[in-house]
Amino acid sequence: MTEDTMMSADQIWRAVAAERAGLVELLEPLSEADWDRPSLCDGWRVRDVVAHVVLSARASIGWILINVIRARGSLDRAIRDTAIRYAERVTTQQLLGELRDSIDARVTAIGTTPADRLMDLLVHGQDIAVPLGIAHDMPVAAARLAINRIWTMGAPFRARKKFTGYRLVATDTDWSAGAGSTITGPVTALLLITTGRQHAWHQLSGAGASLYAQRERR
């Protein structure tokens, strides 16, 4: 794995602000029907994803603990349920306004980093844009930082374990990780597959891509 994926905290937060601003621009012209369309996140509409992004910009330890208890100890369920509940309580314009107000927020929930906020925004931006057929570019430098974070963390994605026996190699920037059969392609597509977004596989190639596809079909 290359070492030049590092950015300063201030650079990461500026990238986070840019992603939030870009998401506002993507969402502003959408119809109410678009906001209720399914996203790439299973069981989440576009408005639920936006609610999650809004809530993640202001999460506090007390709020997290209350909602984890409410979800019977499951952090994943707490994240999902709180986003859906919030999306039901507020209007589309309120969600959009709160997202706009959060652009410069520099808040990280306990146990997370600014890189997690950036990764979350990059991936969820695609979760919204792809089902709507909207092109939403992902900056290469930001995607490289995000995949580096994904590769070095454990839960929830466990990318190193999932891709044991494979070497991931970006074709548009200096990033690679793992050992074994090679999977090559844009770093943005590699980021998406390591976070479980299957639609990005068509952008990838190499012997490893074929082997992985065969493994998944068994």
N, C-alpha and C positions, 0 to 999 in steps of 0.2 A: 504494500500500500504506500502510495507516495506521501511525502511529508509536507508538500506545499499546499495542502488543502486548508491551512490555518488562516483565519481572519481574526482581526481584533474584535473585542466585544462591541465596540462602537460600529465597526463595519457590518457586523452581523445584524445589529439593531437597525441600521440604516437599510439593510436589505429586507428586513422584516417590514419596515415601514413602506418600502417600495412595493412589496407583495400585497400588503393590505390596500394600498392605494390602487393598485392594478385590479384587485378583486372588486373594489367599489366601482371602478369603470366598467368592468364586465357585467356587474349586476344591475347598474342603473337603468339600462334600457329594457330589462326583462319584463315580461308580462306576469300577472299573478299566476297564470297557468304554468309558466316556466318555473316559478318559485316552488310550485308543488310537484314538479317533475321528479322522478327518482334520480338520485345521484349514483355514483359508482360505489358508494358506501352502502352495504346491504341494509335495507330497512330505513335508510335516511333519505328524505327529500332534500332538494336544494336548500330550502329554508332551514332544515335541521342542521346541515353542514355549516351554514352561515351562523346559526345560533351557537354552535360549538366554537367556531372561530372567535366570536364576540366574547363568549364566556371565558375562553382561555386567556384572553387579554387582561382579565381582572380576577383570576382565581386566587383565593386566600386559603390558608391551611384550615381555618375553621369551616369555610364553605365546603372544601373537599371532604373533610372528615364527616360532616353532616350527611353529605350525599352518598358517601361510601357506605355509611351505616344504613342509610335508607335503601341502598342497593344490596343489602345483606353481605357486605364485605367485598363485593366485586367492583374493582376500579373501572374495568371496561364497561360494566353495566351502568355504573354511576355516570360515566361520561356520556353514554348513549342516552340514558333516560333523562338526564338534566337538559341535554340539548333539545330533545324532542318536546319536553314539557315547556321549556322556555319559548321555543318556536311557536307553540300553540297559544301562548299568553300574549304575545306582542304582535303588532302589525308588521307587514312587509317594510313599510317606510321607517318604522321604529328600528327594526333590525339593521336596515341600511344606514340609518343615522348613527346608530351605536357603533357599527363597523367603521364608519367615517371618523367618528370621535376617537376610536382606538388606534388610529394609524400610528401615532407616535408613542403609544404605550410601551413601557419597558418592564413588563411584569413576567416573572417565571414562577410557576407553581413549585412547591417544594419537591426536590428530587429531579428537577428538569433544568435545562440550560437554554440560553438564547438560541443555540443551534436547533434545539427541539422546536422552538416556536417557528423558526424559519422552515424547517423540514415539514412541519404540520401545514403551514400555509402553502408551500409549493405543491404538496401532494393533494391537499383538499381543493386547491384551485383547479386541478385537473379533474377531480371527482365531480366538480360542478360543470366545468366547461365541456368535457368530452361528451356526456350524454346530450348536451344541448347543441352539439355540432359547432362549437365556437373554438377557434384557435386561440390558445392562451399560452404565449411563449414563457418558457422557464429559463431564467438566466443560467448559463453554464457554470459560472463560478459559484453561484448559490447552490445549484444542484450538486456540485462536487463536494461542497462542505456538508450538505445534507446527507449524501450517501456515505461519506466518511463517518458521520455520526451514527447512521444506521448500522454500519458494519461493526462499529466498536461497542455498541450497546447490546444488551440482551433483549429482554422483553420490551415491547410486545412482538417485535418482528422476528427476532432470532435469526437474522440473515445469515450469519456465519454457519450456523447449524443447518439451516435449510439448504444452503448452497455448498455444503461439504462435498469435496471432490470436483469442484468447478472453479475456474479462474475467470473473474469478471474483468473485462478490459474496455475502458472507454475509448472511443475512436475520435472524440472531438476535444479531449483534454487529457492531461497527464494524470490519470487515475486508474489503478488496478488493485485487485485484492483476491485472495484465495489461491488455491493450487489445484490443478487438474484440467479437465476438458474446458476449452475456452468458450466463453459467451461474450461476444463483442457487439458494440453498438453505442449510440449516443448516451452520455452520462445521464441524461434525463430519463431515458427508457430504463436504464439500469436501476435508477432510483425507484421508479414505479414498480418494477417487478420485485425488488427487494422489500417493498412495502405491500406486496400482494395484489397489485393492480395488473390483472392478466391481459388487459387490452394492449399493453405495450410490447408484448412478445413479438409482434410482427415487425418491429423495428430492429430486432436482434438477429444475429447470425453466429456461425461457428459451430464446431462439432458439439460443443456443450449445449447449445440451444436445442439441437436435435435430440440429444440424449435426455435432456431434462423433459422435453415434450413427451418422449416415449415413456419415461418413468411416470409422469403424471397421468398418462392414459391407462396405466395398468390398474 
